[in-house]
């Protein structure tokens, strides 16, 4: 009898063996970063069982099928416990699409090009800041650790560039659903972010020299409901990875800007949301305000990485289903991710934080966050986050970002496990016609990312 070298259990044995040795080298058949650098594809790094849902389930689930309570046991090991419970008990469903093997469809084009061209130049300096190995200055663009060896490298790359564009604006709609399925809070507004360093699309590159000591400018504002219209917040991040951002807010009833305590990052910005500043992109705080980063698992996972743009809706709005009223969860697509890396971290500089730790899943192909669960001080599950990214391209329809289709997130599901409330967040094309989603617009800074901008937004 001939033994197969790469039988159906080979991948699992490989992941377990690496974990026992305390090593991380992404890929199974060959190092993932080598496969990507040579071919721009992931196929040579993984066996068939990890490249399709058909291979993983031996044909019991196929591309195009719906994961629901009837078949979720077949993929229980591929999803975090919260999504499993929501599918099993609350009617949540996930549509399976084909696994993406072309890495150029998994992040902004320029970000991937910079990652490949700057490979090997990322390092931590004596203070723990990510720097360019050649110059000792701030990072120059792309992922500084495309072949991560530990948890802090994964989190460092995520913290450096949230949306992977030099600048982004997201038109938002947010709805919180209570455990009875009722829509309790509905908001609309916008979120803006801009990187003065590591720039790969906007001039000047790689730094905005006058703001070279800053890591990011980020703001969020609300337009609906009327009671919160004009409420806005601005975060200004220092490049020092251990320094808290400056946090400013505009409260319309007082008609002025005030500075907020910057370490109070575990409270809703406005009532009803299950989303804190700390939760942004699973890396909403400076890198070294958290610690004890450690890899606690590896393996395949189901996550939203493609076919998540609702191009059939003029404003990109998504359908809903599940829960008591049929509107608790997004209609969502997921694909089999061949390898996800599970990392845990603990808050260090937050003495009153309600969080004891967070567990975050990173897609090894592009190292974006595909899931997060936070735990309270008693180490009980507290809140869960899962979302979807997508290339904004479907057949002949596409949204362009310069020379290439726009890549971004599409929607997020934020669940408070202890109250059974869910906040649905989606990126729409526009709110009120004038605040339009997109990337790398040089006007974003003056329009959304200064104190003067907060005052103008507050006056609308």
N, C-alpha and C positions, 0 to 999 in steps of 0.2 A: 504494500500500500504506500502511495506517495503522500507525504505530509505537505500540506500547503504552508509556505512560510508566512503568508499574510492571510490567515483564516479570519473568521468573523470576530474572534476575540483578541486579535493581535493588538489593535489600537488600545483597548482597555488595559491589556497587560503592559503595553508601553507606557501609558500614562501613570499606572500604578507603580511601575518600576522606577520611573523618574521621580515620582513623589517620595518613594522610599529613600532615594539617594539625595533628596533635597535639591534637585537640579531643575532647571527650566530650559528646555530647548524646543521651541515650537516646531511643529511638524511631526510626522510619523515615519514616512518612508525616506524623507530627506529633510534637512533644515528648511523651514518655511521661507525664511528671508532669502535663502539662496534660490529657491524655486521662483519666487517673485522677481528677484533681480534678473534672472536668466530669461524668463518667459512672460512675466507680467501676469502669470496664472498660478493657481494653487494646486492644480490637479496632481502634479508629480509629487506633492508632499503628503498626500493622504490616500489610503486605500478606498475602494469603491464603497465600502460600508459607511464611510463618512462623507461621501460626496453626493448622496441622494437619500431622500427619506425612504424610497423603495428599498435601497440597499440596507439601510439601518433596520427597517422593520421586516425585511425579507418579503416585501410586496404586500404586507397587510395594510399599509397606508401608502397612497400614491400622491404625486403632485396634482393639485387641484382638489384634493379631499379636504373635508372640514374636521378639525379636531373638536370634539364635544364630549359630553359625559359618557357617551357610549364607547368611545375608543381611547379616551385619555390615558388609560392605564398602560397602553402600548408605548407612550412617550413620557411617562411620569418622570423618568430619569433625565429628561431633556428640558425641564422647566423648573423654575423655583417653586417652592411649596405653596406660595400665595396664589399664583396663577393656576396651579393644579386644583386648589380648593375652589377657586372662582369658577373654573370650568365644571368641576364635579357637582357643585352645589348651587351656583348662581346663574347657570345658563350661559356662561361666557363661551365664545367660539373663536377659533383661529383657523384661517384658511392657509393651506400649505402651498407655497410656490417653489419653483426650482432654485436650487442652491447656486449662488453666484460664484463663479470661479475667476472671472476677470476682475482683478483688483482695481482697475481704473474706474470701475463702476461703484466703488465702495467708499470713496472720499472725493473731495474736490480735486480736479485734475492737477492743478498747480501744487497743491499740498503733497500729493503723491510724488510728483516730479522732484520737489525739494527734498522729500524724505529719501529718495533714492540717491540724489546727487550729493546730499550732505551726510550720507551714512558714515558712521565712525567718528564724527566730529563732536558729538554730544558727550558731556561729562558733568559731574558735580564738582564745584570748587570747594574750598575749605569751609565756606559757610553753608554749603548744601544747596547752593543755587545752580541751576543748569546753565552752563556756559558753552561757548564754542571753543573746542580744544585748541584750535589754531591761534585764536586771538585773545582768549580769556574774557571776551565780552559777552553780552547777552546772546541768547540763542538766535540763529540766523534763519530758521524756517523749516517746516516739515516736522516729522517726528524725530526727536533726538535719540530715541532708543528703539529703532525698528526691530531689533532682535533682543527683546527684554530678557533680563536674567533674574529679576526679582520684582516684588510688588511695588516698591517705591518708584521704579523706572516707569511702570505702567501709569501710575497716578501722576507722575511728573509731566509726562507727555499730555495727559488729559487736562491737567491744570493750566499748562502753558497755552493751549489753544482749544477752547471749548468747541466752537462751531467749525473750526478748521479753515475759516476764511479770514482774511485780514480785517474785514469789517462785515457785520451782518445786521439786518433788521428783520424781525419777525413780527408780523401782524398776528395778534393772538385772540383766541376766544377760549374762555375757561368756564366750566360748569361743575359745581359740586352737587353730587347726588347722595341723598341720605340712605340709610339702610332700608327704608321703605320704598325706595325708588323715586322719591320726589326730588325735583330740581330745586335746591334750597338757595343757591347763590349762582348768579350768572354775571360774568364780567367780559369786557373786551378792552383791548389796549395794545401796547407794543413793547417789545424788548429789543434793545440795541446793544451791540458790543463791538469794540474796536481794539486791535492790537497795535501798539506803537513799535513793537519789536517782532522779529521773525516774520517779516512781511514778504510774501511771495507773489502778490498780484498788484498791489497798489504802490505807487511811488510816494515817497522815496523808499527804496529797498536796501538792505533788510531792516533798516531802522528809520523811524521818525526822530531825527537827531535831537530836536528840542524836548522830546518826551521819552528819551532813551532809558530813563530810570524808572519808567512805569511799565507794568505788565499789561494792564488792560483798563479801558474805560467801559463801564456797563451801566445801563439804565433800564428801568421799567416804569411804565405809566399806564393809567387806567382811564377809559373814556365812558364806560358804562358799568353800573347804573349811575344815574345822575348824582346820587349821594356821594359817590367817590370820584366823580369826574375831575380830572386834573391832579389827582393824587399821584405822586411820582417819586422815584428814588434813584440816586446816582451813587455807584460804587467806583472809587478810583483806587486801583491796585498798585502798590509799589512792586518793583521787580524782586525785592528781597522776599524770598519764599517763606519767611517766618513772620513777616509784618502784616498786621491786619489792614484791610483796605479802609479808606476814609468813606464814610457813609453819610450822604446828605438826602434830605427829603423835603418835598414841597407839600404842605397840607393846605388845601384851598381855603378852609374856614379861617385860618390864621393869615393867609396871603403872604407867607414868607417862607424862606428856606431855613431849615434848622439842621444841625448836625446831630446824628444819632449815635448812641454807643455802638461801636463797630463789632463788638464780640457777642452781641445778642442776635445770633444768626439762626436761632432755632424757634422762631415765632412766625406765624403767618404775617405777610405784609399787609393784608387786609382780611376782614372776617370771612371765615368759611373755607378758605383754601387749605388743603393738606400739603402745602408746598412752602418750604422755608428757603431763605437765601443760601443756607448751607447745602441744600439739595441740588443746586444748579449743576447740571451735567455730571452729577455724582462727585463733583470736585468744586463745590462752591466756596471753599475756604482755602487760604494759602496752604501750600503743601506741608509745611512743618508745624502748622497748628494741630495737625493730626500726626499720629505716629504708630509704631508697632505694625507697620505694613508687612503682611505676610501672605504668601500664596497658600491657599488651603485646598485647592482642587483644580482639576483640568478634565475636560471631556467635551463631547458634543452638546449642543444646546439649540433650542428653537428661539430665534429672534427675528425682529422685523428689520430687514436690510434692503428690501426691494419691493417694487409694485405697491408702494404705499401712497403715491400721489393720486388723489381723486380728480383726475383730469376731466371727468364728466360733469363736475360741478364747477360753475364759473368762478366761485370763490374758494374752491378746493375743500369745501367742508365735507366731513366724513359722516357716514351713517352710523347708527348705534343699534345695540341689541342687548339682551340679557338683563338680569335683575328683575324686581317685581313689576316694573313698568315698561320694560323693554328698551331702556335708554341708559343703562349704567355703564356699558363698555363700548369702545370703538369697534366698528367692523375692521378687522385687522388681518394683515397677511404676515406670515412668518416663513422662514426657510431654515433648513438644517444647517447650522454652523458647524463645520467639522471639528473645531476646537475652540472652546472658551476657557479663559483663565479666571479662576475665582480668587479674589483678593479681599482680605479683611484689614480694617484699620480702626484705630481707637482715637477719640478726641483727647488732646493733651492740654490745650490752653483754654478750655471752656469749663470752669469749675461748676457751672450750673446747667450744663447741657443735659437735656433729657435722654440723650443718646449714649448707650454704652459702647456700641461698635456699629460699623456698617460692613456689609458683605456686597461686593460689586463683581459683576461678571463682565469681562472684556472679550470681545471677539478677537481671536489671535490673528485673523487675516488683516485687519486694519486697526485693531486695538481701540475701537470705540466701545463705549459702555452700552451693554445690551440689557442690563438688569441691575437692580439694587434693592436690598432689604436692609432696613435699619432695625436695631434692637434697643430696647429701653435699658435703664440702669440695672434691671433685674435680668437682663439678657433674654427677655421675651420679645418675639417679633412685634414690631411697632408699626412700621410703614413700608410699603413696597412701591417700586417704580419700574415700569417697563414702557418702552416706547418704540418708535419706528423711524428709520431713516429711509431715504429713497433718492434715486436720481429722478429729477423732474422731467421725465421723458417717457412717452407712451406712443408707440407708432410714429405717426407724423407730427404729433403734438409734443412740444418741449418748451421749457422755460430756459432761456440762455443766461449764462453767467460768463460774459466775455465770449471766448471762442468755444466754450464747452457748455453742456447742459448743467443747470443748477443742481447741486447736491446739498441736501440738508435733512433735518429731522422733519417729520410730518405730524406726529401726535405722540402724546404721553398719557399714560394712565397712572395716577398717583392714588394709592389706596391706604387709608388709615385702618389697619387691621383690627385695632382695639375698639373702634367705633363703627366699623363697617361702612364708613363713608368713602366715596370715590370722587376725586377731582379729575375731570377730563380736560386736557389741554390740547389745542391743535393750532398749527400754523396755517393761517388762511392767506389768500392772495392779498387782501386789503381790508382795513377797517376804516369806515367813513370815507372811503374812496381816495383819501390822500395819504394814508400811511400804508405803504406797499412793501411786501416782503421782498427781500433781495440781498445781494452781497456786493461788497467792495465799491460802494458808492462813496466818493470823497466828501459828499455833503452830509454824511451821517453824523460826523463829529459835531459840527455847528448846530445841526438840527435837533440832536437828541442827547448829547453827551457832555454838556456843560451845565453849570448852575443857571446861566441865563436861559438855556434851553428848557430847564425845569420850570422856570417862571413863565415862559411863553406857553408851554404845554398846560400849565395850571390855569392860564387865563382863557383857555378855549371854552 
